[in-house]
Amino acid sequence: MIPYITNNHEVWATCQQCGYEYDRRVWDTCPRCAGRKLKNTSNNAKNGLDRNN
C-alpha cells in the first residue's frame, strides 16, 4: 500500500513571479517559469539564425 502524503507547507513553494506552487524536493526553481524562459531562449536563437540566413 502506498502511504498517504500530505501537502506539507515546508515542502511546497510558491513562485514569486507567476504564483505557481511547486515541490521543492523536485525543483530548485519554478518549473513553469524555467520552461517559459527556455522556450523564449530557444525561439530567440531560432529567429536569430533565420534572420542571418
Secondary structure, DSSP 8 states (H G I E B T S, - for coil): --------TTTEEE-TTT--EEETTT-SS-HHHHHHHHHHHHHHHHHHHHHH-
